[in-house]
Amino acid sequence: MNLEGTAMSLPELSSPGNSVKKRRAAAGRYVPVCRGWKGLALACLAVLLLSPAQAAKVEVINVASASYLSSGNPVSISSGAVRTLVTPKSSGSAPTIAYYGSGDFSSTISTVSINGRLYVQATALACNEDATAVEERTIIIVSKKTGDRESFTGVETGPDTGIFRVADPVPLQNFATQSVVQENGIIETTTNDTLTAEITDCGGVKATTTILIDPSGIVFDSKTNRPLAGAKVTLIDANTGAPARVFGADGTTPAPSSVTTGPDGLYEFPTVAPGTYRLEVIPPPGYRSPSQVRPSDLPGDRLIDVQGSYGGNFLVSLATGAIRIDYPLDPDSGGSVGLFIQKIVSRDIVEVGDFLDYSVRVKNVSDQAMPDVRVDDRLPFGFSYQGGSARVEGRRVKNPAGGAGPALQFALGEIPAGETAELRYRLRVGPGSLQGDGINAAQASNASPAARSNIARVKVELKPGVFTDRGIIIGKVYVDVDGNRVQDPGEPGVPGIRIFLEDGTYIISDSEGQYSFYGISPRNHVLKVDNTTLPPGAELAVLSTRNAGRAGTRFVDLQNGEMHKADFALAANPQVLAYVQQRRAKARELTGEIDSNLREDLTRTDQPLATADPRSLPAGGVRGVGTERFTGGENLPAEESIRSQV
């Protein structure tokens, strides 16, 4: 923008003491900066304010004039033109306004409790007219449901900041207990209400924002529209199949992912991370889920999501906001319509690389046949389906949709009323499974008549097996006769030596002086010999720098899955050798007793064991063969019985 050659006409100030403050105007306007003196009027410097798009260096041409009386005659003089190259001031970005959860205004919120408080802040440079003063602007908040309208004063945080805050937190009150009173400084609101805040007196521009009050859903009767109590509502993370992580309105306090509705039918999951979710609803007696009533036939005042209101997946994002989905349930009308599913696993504990068999039993609990039953199965993280392993009632069936997983769909076909179909299949436990939770979830459904079962879950405990990152420490304690720091033939191991880890775990060396620690975390460890268990007069010898100069201490740098060797040696002298030989002899006697017990003949006989007074028997009982009779008259199986004592 070029202003060269343009003289600006500015008003004269002829009254004594007249002055005009420095002010900031809307984009593209000239603002005078003037000062008047008694008996003299001066023209003023003009400052040009532009929008960011107009902000470029321009030349301002300024001419000043003065008028006064000389001997009763008016005199007017003018200055020469002053040319200045300036960068016009910008009015800044578009104004914004937001709600905050605390008085430090550190984080914005999108939901709030109905009895909570709000902190409001507007950032609006266009509202900052006086660069030298702390200004005030009006912020208006309006309730969409109750119509309450309240005005609050936003005070600038400092001169020329353009940030306006409502000094005190804005109080909220439940409309159910307090009727609406306009401009009383309290916002009367209600559940699922929307509050809109607005700042407008900023040169024609305005900013608005909204917040949800106790966002929630209602479980209701699809026929009568009556809220239903006793429905258990669980929010499920559709990506994992597990209950979702839920937080309170502040976004940090944990909240339950499963709630049971009260008389108002209300359920609430205030804040969740953006993602895909679904509602799992266990209806109260006399109702079934999901509803078979079309969305268009449901009451018009309900918040119906065509997927979420029927147990399907729905998206939560910054655009969609909090979860506000009403959930219809259909009343039972005589007969029942539904499926029941149960899942069984062949083992509770598995290792990486194992194969695992699952059994899924689906029962038709209705009074009519289900012609096209399907099972949706969500595999645990890191598990994969083994092709060709699916069987229904022992009959091989085609592989499910979904390949190796994790989301599979098996076609079971028709299940008559009251009958059960059993699905079996095999999974492989992959290396990535250690990062998962081991939970497998399945649900059965039928298209017509529409029916959906409960969700069956089964969990297995995962062990790393050979893929573990745990290590093993092995070693021995021996007498180093020749002092070469190596156990040579004829140098005896020392039994009965106690060795500690830094956490207090200890082991005692065996008859050959050997020991081992297993399942040890991969990091630096310290071994320490208990000197009280050494033979009289024995002294330990330093074997390496890992002893750090102390023969009874050994540092171990254990790596992932490593077997690390750490020996200790005793310096030889006749007294020590003699004592060690005695200790070894006693250790061999103990070992021989253990071996003889392990080799005891456990051959089964055909005669029951003779017993004395039952009160003298061990609490574990006596195993034998034959038929024994309890005092109550129950017979044990003939093959084997356990005599019981009280």
C-alpha positions as semicolon CSV with decimal commas, in nm:
position;residue;x (nm);y (nm);z (nm)
1;M;0,000;0,000;0,000
2;N;0,158;0,331;-0,107
3;L;0,061;0,659;0,060
4;E;0,330;0,873;-0,097
5;G;0,211;1,219;-0,191
6;T;-0,094;1,200;0,033
7;A;-0,141;1,459;0,304
8;M;-0,375;1,357;0,586
9;S;-0,627;1,611;0,710
10;L;-0,643;1,595;1,093
11;P;-0,881;1,785;1,324
12;E;-0,753;2,090;1,510
13;L;-0,777;2,101;1,888
14;S;-0,866;2,459;1,980
15;S;-0,994;2,419;2,337
16;P;-0,745;2,458;2,626
17;G;-0,605;2,134;2,773
18;N;-0,770;1,921;2,508
19;S;-0,597;1,588;2,435
20;V;-0,656;1,254;2,266
21;K;-0,512;0,928;2,403
22;K;-0,314;0,684;2,197
23;R;-0,563;0,418;2,073
24;R;-0,564;0,102;1,866
25;A;-0,829;0,075;1,593
26;A;-0,959;-0,192;1,362
27;A;-0,749;-0,295;1,062
28;G;-0,701;-0,036;0,791
29;R;-0,798;0,273;0,997
30;Y;-0,597;0,589;1,075
31;V;-0,572;0,675;1,443
32;P;-0,445;1,020;1,555
33;V;-0,195;1,061;1,837
34;C;-0,242;1,421;1,956
35;R;-0,168;1,661;2,241
36;G;-0,315;2,014;2,276
37;W;-0,170;2,317;2,457
38;K;-0,347;2,626;2,583
39;G;-0,400;2,878;2,304
40;L;-0,240;2,645;2,047
41;A;-0,378;2,364;1,835
42;L;-0,148;2,115;1,663
43;A;-0,219;1,859;1,399
44;C;-0,127;1,506;1,500
45;L;0,078;1,212;1,380
46;A;-0,131;0,949;1,204
47;V;-0,063;0,580;1,268
48;L;-0,198;0,330;1,019
49;L;-0,325;-0,007;1,141
50;L;-0,350;-0,289;0,891
51;S;-0,455;-0,650;0,887
52;P;-0,176;-0,914;0,854
53;A;-0,244;-0,943;0,482
54;Q;-0,194;-0,567;0,444
55;A;0,112;-0,548;0,670
56;A;0,396;-0,416;0,453
57;K;0,622;-0,113;0,488
58;V;0,452;0,208;0,374
59;E;0,553;0,574;0,356
60;V;0,356;0,814;0,575
61;I;0,371;1,185;0,482
62;N;0,296;1,413;0,780
63;V;0,227;1,790;0,779
64;A;0,164;1,987;1,102
65;S;-0,009;2,328;1,125
66;A;-0,057;2,576;1,409
67;S;-0,305;2,866;1,452
68;Y;-0,278;3,155;1,697
69;L;-0,369;3,525;1,745
70;S;-0,109;3,795;1,694
71;S;-0,220;4,149;1,792
72;G;-0,575;4,033;1,752
73;N;-0,514;3,896;1,406
74;P;-0,534;3,518;1,333
75;V;-0,210;3,364;1,212
76;S;-0,166;3,015;1,065
77;I;0,165;2,845;0,991
78;S;0,248;2,500;0,851
79;S;0,551;2,275;0,884
80;G;0,730;2,107;0,607
81;A;0,625;1,758;0,501
82;V;0,785;1,478;0,702
83;R;0,819;1,147;0,524
84;T;0,851;0,828;0,734
85;L;0,880;0,464;0,623
86;V;0,690;0,250;0,878
87;T;0,570;-0,106;0,925
88;P;0,201;-0,087;1,016
89;K;0,084;-0,261;1,333
90;S;-0,124;-0,573;1,287
91;S;-0,450;-0,647;1,467
92;G;-0,336;-1,010;1,514
93;S;-0,500;-1,346;1,442
94;A;-0,868;-1,426;1,470
95;P;-1,002;-1,406;1,828
96;T;-1,060;-1,726;2,026
97;I;-1,245;-1,815;2,344
98;A;-1,219;-2,137;2,548
99;Y;-1,325;-2,309;2,869
100;Y;-1,063;-2,430;3,118
101;G;-1,075;-2,678;3,405
102;S;-0,874;-2,477;3,659
103;G;-0,769;-2,126;3,748
104;D;-0,419;-2,170;3,608
105;F;-0,572;-2,184;3,255
106;S;-0,326;-2,457;3,158
107;S;-0,559;-2,695;2,971
108;T;-0,893;-2,658;2,795
109;I;-1,191;-2,886;2,860
110;S;-1,483;-2,995;2,644
111;T;-1,704;-3,143;2,918
112;V;-1,788;-3,045;3,275
113;S;-1,997;-3,177;3,565
114;I;-2,342;-3,025;3,611
115;N;-2,241;-2,891;3,953
116;G;-1,891;-2,788;3,847
117;R;-1,730;-2,453;3,774
118;L;-1,596;-2,305;3,454
119;Y;-1,295;-2,085;3,386
120;V;-1,331;-1,872;3,073
121;Q;-1,058;-1,700;2,872
122;A;-1,070;-1,509;2,543
123;T;-0,768;-1,421;2,331
124;A;-0,871;-1,127;2,113
125;L;-0,617;-0,868;2,003
126;A;-0,893;-0,683;1,821
127;C;-1,050;-0,610;2,162
128;N;-0,730;-0,448;2,286
129;E;-0,805;-0,085;2,198
130;D;-0,592;0,092;2,458
131;A;-0,233;-0,029;2,455
132;T;-0,155;0,141;2,786
133;A;-0,443;0,020;3,003
134;V;-0,595;-0,301;3,142
135;E;-0,929;-0,317;2,964
136;E;-1,256;-0,503;3,023
137;R;-1,487;-0,680;2,778
138;T;-1,822;-0,855;2,816
139;I;-1,839;-1,234;2,774
140;I;-2,185;-1,387;2,732
141;I;-2,268;-1,754;2,809
142;V;-2,597;-1,906;2,689
143;S;-2,755;-2,245;2,776
144;K;-2,906;-2,424;2,479
145;K;-3,155;-2,631;2,680
146;T;-3,264;-2,394;2,956
147;G;-3,225;-2,063;2,770
148;D;-3,035;-1,905;3,058
149;R;-2,821;-1,610;2,946
150;E;-2,552;-1,465;3,171
151;S;-2,306;-1,181;3,116
152;F;-1,961;-1,182;3,274
153;T;-1,676;-0,932;3,271
154;G;-1,354;-1,041;3,109
155;V;-1,055;-0,849;3,250
156;E;-0,737;-0,814;3,045
157;T;-0,442;-0,995;3,206
158;G;-0,221;-0,688;3,155
159;P;-0,175;-0,384;2,935
160;D;-0,168;-0,464;2,566
161;T;-0,200;-0,849;2,612
162;G;-0,535;-0,896;2,439
163;I;-0,613;-1,185;2,679
164;F;-0,935;-1,146;2,876
165;R;-1,032;-1,372;3,166
166;V;-1,345;-1,393;3,380
167;A;-1,193;-1,326;3,721
168;D;-1,405;-1,569;3,924
169;P;-1,502;-1,922;3,819
170;V;-1,844;-1,937;3,656
171;P;-2,082;-2,142;3,879
172;L;-2,325;-2,399;3,737
173;Q;-2,650;-2,515;3,895
174;N;-2,885;-2,802;3,811
175;F;-3,200;-2,677;3,641
176;A;-3,392;-2,956;3,817
177;T;-3,343;-2,786;4,156
178;Q;-3,323;-2,420;4,054
179;S;-3,542;-2,236;3,804
180;V;-3,379;-2,010;3,547
181;V;-3,300;-1,656;3,663
182;Q;-3,149;-1,439;3,392
183;E;-2,832;-1,240;3,470
184;N;-2,796;-1,372;3,826
185;G;-2,433;-1,476;3,774
186;I;-2,523;-1,850;3,788
187;I;-2,584;-2,067;3,482
188;E;-2,885;-2,293;3,529
189;T;-2,820;-2,596;3,313
190;T;-2,906;-2,965;3,277
191;T;-2,761;-3,297;3,161
192;N;-2,644;-3,308;2,800
193;D;-2,679;-2,931;2,775
194;T;-2,451;-2,718;2,557
195;L;-2,315;-2,387;2,686
196;T;-2,200;-2,134;2,427
197;A;-1,961;-1,857;2,529
198;E;-1,921;-1,548;2,310
199;I;-1,716;-1,228;2,307
200;T;-1,845;-0,975;2,053
201;D;-1,753;-0,610;2,118
202;C;-1,426;-0,623;1,930
203;G;-1,466;-0,407;1,626
204;G;-1,728;-0,621;1,459
205;V;-1,553;-0,958;1,506
206;K;-1,660;-1,224;1,757
207;A;-1,543;-1,558;1,895
208;T;-1,756;-1,846;2,026
209;T;-1,698;-2,184;2,192
210;T;-1,915;-2,460;2,340
211;I;-1,893;-2,713;2,624
212;L;-2,104;-3,018;2,711
213;I;-2,261;-3,058;3,056
214;D;-2,242;-3,417;3,192
215;P;-2,246;-3,583;2,847
216;S;-2,423;-3,916;2,887
217;G;-2,663;-4,164;2,735
218;I;-2,987;-4,325;2,847
219;V;-3,095;-4,687;2,825
220;F;-3,468;-4,685;2,748
221;D;-3,763;-4,904;2,653
222;S;-3,795;-4,899;2,274
223;K;-4,176;-4,929;2,300
224;T;-4,268;-4,691;2,583
225;N;-3,962;-4,459;2,582
226;R;-3,932;-4,518;2,959
227;P;-3,577;-4,506;3,107
228;L;-3,466;-4,849;3,231
229;A;-3,286;-4,926;3,556
230;G;-3,058;-5,225;3,611
231;A;-2,891;-5,233;3,269
232;K;-2,515;-5,293;3,287
233;V;-2,337;-5,077;3,028
234;T;-1,969;-5,140;2,946
235;L;-1,763;-4,930;2,707
236;I;-1,544;-5,157;2,492
237;D;-1,236;-5,052;2,298
238;A;-1,314;-5,198;1,956
239;N;-0,946;-5,233;1,870
240;T;-0,858;-5,453;2,169
241;G;-1,192;-5,602;2,268
242;A;-1,116;-5,505;2,628
243;P;-1,294;-5,249;2,848
244;A;-1,190;-4,898;2,749
245;R;-0,992;-4,653;2,959
246;V;-1,231;-4,386;3,086
247;F;-1,153;-4,061;3,267
248;G;-1,357;-3,800;3,448
249;A;-1,452;-3,459;3,311
250;D;-1,105;-3,325;3,399
251;G;-0,947;-3,576;3,159
252;T;-0,707;-3,719;3,422
253;T;-0,906;-3,886;3,701
254;P;-0,980;-4,255;3,619
255;A;-1,350;-4,341;3,586
256;P;-1,524;-4,682;3,559
257;S;-1,567;-4,839;3,216
258;S;-1,873;-5,033;3,334
259;V;-2,179;-4,878;3,504
260;T;-2,528;-4,995;3,600
261;T;-2,817;-4,763;3,521
262;G;-3,046;-4,621;3,791
263;P;-3,412;-4,519;3,766
264;D;-3,322;-4,244;3,518
265;G;-3,159;-4,500;3,282
266;L;-2,847;-4,283;3,277
267;Y;-2,494;-4,403;3,202
268;E;-2,190;-4,181;3,167
269;F;-1,837;-4,213;3,026
270;P;-1,717;-3,850;3,055
271;T;-1,384;-3,855;2,871
272;V;-1,212;-4,111;2,648
273;A;-0,927;-4,091;2,401
274;P;-1,016;-4,059;2,031
275;G;-1,077;-4,404;1,886
276;T;-1,336;-4,666;1,793
277;Y;-1,562;-4,802;2,065
278;R;-1,882;-4,999;2,118
279;L;-2,134;-5,037;2,399
280;E;-2,188;-5,378;2,556
281;V;-2,523;-5,376;2,734
282;I;-2,652;-5,655;2,959
283;P;-3,025;-5,584;2,981
284;P;-3,233;-5,611;3,297
285;P;-3,476;-5,906;3,327
286;G;-3,756;-5,890;3,075
287;Y;-3,554;-5,713;2,805
288;R;-3,320;-5,813;2,528
289;S;-3,034;-5,643;2,344
290;P;-2,972;-5,519;2,083
291;S;-3,305;-5,370;1,982
292;Q;-3,478;-5,480;1,664
293;V;-3,669;-5,153;1,629
294;R;-3,554;-4,936;1,340
295;P;-3,406;-4,593;1,427
296;S;-3,685;-4,418;1,240
297;D;-3,944;-4,591;1,463
298;L;-3,781;-4,485;1,791
299;P;-3,892;-4,174;1,985
300;G;-3,768;-3,856;1,821
301;D;-3,623;-3,705;2,139
302;R;-3,357;-3,977;2,172
303;L;-2,991;-3,946;2,063
304;I;-2,973;-4,244;1,831
305;D;-2,654;-4,357;1,659
306;V;-2,733;-4,607;1,381
307;Q;-2,432;-4,817;1,489
308;G;-2,363;-4,735;1,853
309;S;-2,726;-4,759;1,969
310;Y;-2,739;-5,119;1,845
311;G;-2,410;-5,256;1,985
312;G;-2,201;-5,164;1,681
313;N;-1,877;-4,969;1,657
314;F;-1,878;-4,590;1,668
315;L;-1,607;-4,328;1,641
316;V;-1,506;-4,082;1,911
317;S;-1,297;-3,786;1,792
318;L;-1,246;-3,418;1,863
319;A;-1,515;-3,347;1,606
320;T;-1,776;-3,588;1,750
321;G;-1,709;-3,488;2,111
322;A;-1,802;-3,698;2,414
323;I;-2,015;-4,015;2,413
324;R;-2,385;-3,920;2,393
325;I;-2,567;-4,226;2,266
326;D;-2,907;-4,348;2,386
327;Y;-2,954;-4,726;2,383
328;P;-3,295;-4,889;2,320
329;L;-3,390;-5,228;2,466
330;D;-3,681;-5,439;2,347
331;P;-3,919;-5,594;2,600
332;D;-3,961;-5,972;2,581
333;S;-4,300;-6,067;2,440
334;G;-4,353;-6,424;2,556
335;G;-4,080;-6,623;2,379
336;S;-3,712;-6,543;2,411
337;V;-3,480;-6,457;2,127
338;G;-3,110;-6,497;2,190
339;L;-2,785;-6,690;2,188
340;F;-2,549;-6,789;2,466
341;I;-2,178;-6,842;2,404
342;Q;-1,908;-7,008;2,614
343;K;-1,535;-7,030;2,540
344;I;-1,292;-7,292;2,676
345;V;-0,916;-7,314;2,628
346;S;-0,707;-7,633;2,644
347;R;-0,436;-7,486;2,872
348;D;-0,416;-7,193;3,110
349;I;-0,039;-7,135;3,075
350;V;0,143;-7,124;2,742
351;E;0,485;-7,033;2,611
352;V;0,588;-6,855;2,296
353;G;0,581;-7,102;2,009
354;D;0,311;-7,326;2,161
355;F;-0,010;-7,433;1,990
356;L;-0,335;-7,378;2,177
357;D;-0,678;-7,532;2,116
358;Y;-0,997;-7,335;2,176
359;S;-1,353;-7,463;2,207
360;V;-1,649;-7,229;2,152
361;R;-1,998;-7,353;2,242
362;V;-2,298;-7,159;2,115
363;K;-2,644;-7,241;2,250
364;N;-2,970;-7,124;2,096
365;V;-3,171;-7,022;2,404
366;S;-3,470;-6,903;2,199
367;D;-3,783;-7,091;2,098
368;Q;-3,705;-7,076;1,727
369;A;-3,427;-7,194;1,499
370;M;-3,131;-6,970;1,419
371;P;-3,056;-7,041;1,051
372;D;-2,728;-6,852;1,002
373;V;-2,523;-6,828;1,322
374;R;-2,182;-6,669;1,301
375;V;-1,909;-6,628;1,561
376;D;-1,693;-6,317;1,564
377;D;-1,369;-6,400;1,741
378;R;-1,102;-6,150;1,847
379;L;-0,767;-6,323;1,895
380;P;-0,516;-6,213;2,159
381;F;-0,233;-5,993;2,038
382;G;0,042;-6,204;1,879
383;F;-0,176;-6,516;1,835
384;S;-0,250;-6,651;1,487
385;Y;-0,509;-6,892;1,350
386;Q;-0,378;-7,220;1,206
387;G;-0,537;-7,285;0,870
388;G;-0,744;-7,600;0,834
389;S;-0,794;-7,646;1,209
390;A;-1,159;-7,533;1,233
391;R;-1,415;-7,801;1,325
392;V;-1,789;-7,768;1,394
393;E;-1,932;-8,069;1,578
394;G;-1,619;-8,261;1,473
395;R;-1,680;-8,183;1,106
396;R;-1,411;-7,993;0,919
397;V;-1,531;-7,655;0,792
398;K;-1,375;-7,388;0,578
399;N;-1,135;-7,138;0,729
400;P;-1,291;-6,829;0,882
401;A;-1,297;-6,487;0,723
402;G;-1,006;-6,280;0,846
403;G;-0,712;-6,504;0,754
404;A;-0,471;-6,557;1,044
405;G;-0,642;-6,292;1,257
406;P;-0,676;-6,106;1,479
407;A;-1,043;-6,058;1,374
408;L;-1,203;-6,385;1,262
409;Q;-1,559;-6,476;1,165
410;F;-1,668;-6,842;1,167
411;A;-1,987;-6,960;0,998
412;L;-2,167;-7,217;1,219
413;G;-2,483;-7,243;1,012
414;E;-2,821;-7,339;1,161
415;I;-2,870;-7,410;1,532
416;P;-3,218;-7,544;1,621
417;A;-3,407;-7,405;1,919
418;G;-3,254;-7,522;2,246
419;E;-2,956;-7,689;2,075
420;T;-2,582;-7,625;2,107
421;A;-2,312;-7,615;1,840
422;E;-1,945;-7,656;1,925
423;L;-1,663;-7,489;1,730
424;R;-1,300;-7,597;1,776
425;Y;-0,989;-7,441;1,628
426;R;-0,617;-7,402;1,695
427;L;-0,398;-7,095;1,745
428;R;-0,024;-7,048;1,754
429;V;0,137;-6,829;2,018
430;G;0,374;-6,588;1,844
431;P;0,667;-6,387;1,990
432;G;0,462;-6,067;1,993
433;S;0,210;-6,224;2,231
434;L;0,421;-6,123;2,531
435;Q;0,319;-5,762;2,465
436;G;-0,052;-5,854;2,478
437;D;-0,291;-5,957;2,754
438;G;-0,368;-6,312;2,635
439;I;-0,744;-6,247;2,626
440;N;-0,956;-6,407;2,353
441;A;-1,310;-6,272;2,309
442;A;-1,594;-6,415;2,099
443;Q;-1,957;-6,324;2,030
444;A;-2,223;-6,510;1,833
445;S;-2,492;-6,349;1,620
446;N;-2,773;-6,433;1,381
447;A;-2,914;-6,203;1,114
448;S;-3,279;-6,312;1,102
449;P;-3,428;-6,343;1,353
450;A;-3,183;-6,088;1,483
451;A;-2,996;-6,211;1,788
452;R;-2,665;-6,139;1,953
453;S;-2,505;-6,336;2,234
454;N;-2,305;-6,233;2,535
455;I;-1,930;-6,183;2,489
456;A;-1,726;-6,480;2,609
457;R;-1,370;-6,414;2,717
458;V;-1,092;-6,648;2,821
459;K;-0,740;-6,555;2,929
460;V;-0,418;-6,753;2,923
461;E;-0,101;-6,676;3,112
462;L;0,192;-6,614;2,882
463;K;0,544;-6,735;2,954
464;P;0,843;-6,642;2,737
465;G;0,992;-6,995;2,745
466;V;1,314;-7,009;2,547
467;F;1,248;-6,654;2,434
468;T;1,282;-6,517;2,784
469;D;1,519;-6,232;2,850
470;R;1,590;-6,374;3,196
471;G;1,936;-6,512;3,258
472;I;2,104;-6,785;3,462
473;I;2,404;-6,754;3,692
474;I;2,600;-7,076;3,748
475;G;2,921;-7,141;3,933
476;K;3,106;-7,346;4,190
477;V;3,306;-7,309;4,507
478;Y;3,627;-7,514;4,509
479;V;3,967;-7,544;4,675
480;D;4,238;-7,402;4,447
481;V;4,524;-7,629;4,554
482;D;4,785;-7,508;4,306
483;G;4,669;-7,145;4,306
484;N;4,627;-7,119;3,925
485;R;4,269;-6,981;3,957
486;V;4,124;-7,281;3,767
487;Q;3,968;-7,596;3,911
488;D;4,198;-7,877;3,805
489;P;4,131;-8,250;3,840
490;G;4,157;-8,351;4,204
491;E;4,068;-8,006;4,341
492;P;3,750;-8,067;4,540
493;G;3,427;-7,864;4,532
494;V;3,311;-7,726;4,864
495;P;2,952;-7,809;4,967
496;G;2,739;-7,609;5,206
497;I;2,859;-7,261;5,110
498;R;2,583;-6,998;5,109
499;I;2,594;-6,736;4,833
500;F;2,372;-6,426;4,834
501;L;2,238;-6,205;4,556
502;E;2,207;-5,832;4,622
503;D;1,830;-5,866;4,683
504;G;1,876;-6,123;4,962
505;T;1,810;-6,432;4,750
506;Y;2,057;-6,706;4,835
507;I;2,163;-7,056;4,733
508;I;2,374;-7,322;4,905
509;S;2,633;-7,512;4,705
510;D;2,573;-7,887;4,654
511;S;2,796;-8,184;4,729
512;E;3,027;-8,087;4,441
513;G;3,037;-7,720;4,536
514;Q;2,810;-7,619;4,244
515;Y;2,526;-7,366;4,255
516;S;2,292;-7,182;4,019
517;F;2,046;-6,892;4,014
518;Y;1,785;-6,893;3,736
519;G;1,519;-6,648;3,615
520;I;1,745;-6,354;3,691
521;S;1,674;-6,012;3,536
522;P;1,931;-5,900;3,276
523;R;2,129;-5,627;3,453
524;N;2,426;-5,586;3,686
525;H;2,421;-5,810;3,994
526;V;2,645;-5,869;4,294
527;L;2,716;-6,209;4,450
528;K;2,841;-6,235;4,808
529;V;2,972;-6,541;4,992
530;D;2,848;-6,588;5,350
531;N;3,176;-6,614;5,540
532;T;3,006;-6,792;5,830
533;T;2,954;-7,099;5,607
534;L;3,324;-7,129;5,514
535;P;3,538;-7,407;5,668
536;P;3,737;-7,298;5,975
537;G;4,055;-7,120;5,873
538;A;3,950;-7,090;5,508
539;E;4,032;-6,782;5,305
540;L;3,884;-6,693;4,969
541;A;4,116;-6,616;4,677
542;V;4,070;-6,337;4,420
543;L;4,007;-6,493;4,077
544;S;3,953;-6,188;3,853
545;T;3,894;-5,816;3,839
546;R;3,522;-5,889;3,878
547;N;3,598;-5,954;4,245
548;A;3,686;-5,585;4,277
549;G;3,968;-5,675;4,514
550;R;3,735;-5,860;4,755
551;A;3,750;-6,235;4,708
552;G;3,409;-6,294;4,867
553;T;3,232;-6,057;4,627
554;R;3,165;-6,111;4,257
555;F;3,011;-5,863;4,009
556;V;2,801;-6,017;3,731
557;D;2,697;-5,824;3,414
558;L;2,406;-6,042;3,305
559;Q;2,281;-5,999;2,948
560;N;1,945;-6,097;2,796
561;G;1,896;-6,475;2,814
562;E;2,262;-6,529;2,910
563;M;2,410;-6,810;3,119
564;H;2,688;-6,645;3,319
565;K;2,953;-6,834;3,513
566;A;3,086;-6,700;3,844
567;D;3,323;-6,919;4,055
568;F;3,470;-6,874;4,400
569;A;3,794;-7,037;4,519
570;L;3,941;-7,119;4,861
571;A;4,314;-7,097;4,919
572;A;4,448;-7,444;5,005
573;N;4,593;-7,554;5,339
574;P;4,588;-7,898;5,507
575;Q;4,328;-7,798;5,767
576;V;4,086;-7,668;5,501
577;L;4,130;-7,973;5,277
578;A;4,056;-8,210;5,566
579;Y;3,744;-8,021;5,666
580;V;3,622;-8,006;5,306
581;Q;3,660;-8,383;5,267
582;Q;3,451;-8,438;5,583
583;R;3,182;-8,204;5,456
584;R;3,177;-8,374;5,118
585;A;3,133;-8,716;5,281
586;K;2,831;-8,593;5,479
587;A;2,685;-8,435;5,167
588;R;2,718;-8,766;4,977
589;E;2,532;-8,945;5,258
590;L;2,245;-8,696;5,227
591;T;2,245;-8,731;4,850
592;G;2,233;-9,109;4,880
593;E;1,927;-9,090;5,106
594;I;1,748;-8,866;4,858
595;D;1,837;-9,095;4,567
596;S;1,713;-9,402;4,752
597;N;1,379;-9,235;4,825
598;L;1,342;-9,133;4,463
599;R;1,415;-9,491;4,351
600;E;1,159;-9,642;4,588
601;D;0,938;-9,900;4,422
602;L;0,605;-9,737;4,346
603;T;0,455;-10,045;4,180
604;R;0,082;-10,061;4,229
605;T;-0,049;-10,353;4,436
606;D;-0,388;-10,517;4,424
607;Q;-0,452;-10,491;4,795
608;P;-0,558;-10,183;4,988
609;L;-0,318;-10,054;5,244
610;A;-0,384;-10,160;5,600
611;T;-0,451;-9,864;5,820
612;A;-0,469;-9,803;6,191
613;D;-0,683;-9,552;6,376
614;P;-0,772;-9,285;6,117
615;R;-0,694;-9,015;6,369
616;S;-0,329;-9,120;6,360
617;L;-0,302;-9,091;5,982
618;P;-0,143;-8,795;5,803
619;A;-0,380;-8,523;5,687
620;G;-0,301;-8,604;5,323
621;G;-0,471;-8,944;5,347
622;V;-0,361;-9,286;5,222
623;R;-0,386;-9,392;4,860
624;G;-0,496;-9,746;4,793
625;V;-0,710;-9,975;4,578
626;G;-1,057;-10,109;4,640
627;T;-1,395;-9,977;4,740
628;E;-1,423;-9,769;5,050
629;R;-1,751;-9,638;5,188
630;F;-1,799;-9,294;5,335
631;T;-2,013;-9,257;5,642
632;G;-2,268;-9,084;5,423
633;G;-2,299;-9,393;5,202
634;E;-2,123;-9,264;4,888
635;N;-1,903;-9,515;4,707
636;L;-1,572;-9,413;4,557
637;P;-1,476;-9,552;4,216
638;A;-1,350;-9,910;4,233
639;E;-1,025;-9,833;4,055
640;E;-0,887;-9,600;4,315
641;S;-0,997;-9,444;4,638
642;I;-0,873;-9,191;4,884
643;R;-0,944;-9,256;5,246
644;S;-1,062;-8,937;5,403
645;Q;-1,013;-8,825;5,758
646;V;-1,190;-8,552;5,947
